[in-house]
C-alpha cells in the first residue's frame, strides 16, 4: 500500500487557480480591484495566523511554529 500522494496531471492545479482568478476578476470588475482584494484577504489571513500563533502554546501545536521569545 503506497502512502505517496497522487501526482496532479498537467494543468490541474493551474486550472483551479485560473478558475479562482477569473471568478475574482468577475466579482470585482477589474484585475486591479481583484488583486487589491486578494492582497487584503492575504493580509487578514496573516493577521489571523499571527494571533493564533500567539494564543496557541508551542507544546499544543507540537512545534509547528517557532517559540515566541
PyMOL commands that set and color helices and strands:
alter all, ss='L'
color gray80, all
select helices_A, chain A and resi 12-28+31-55
alter helices_A, ss='H'
color red, helices_A
deselect
rebuild
show_as cartoon
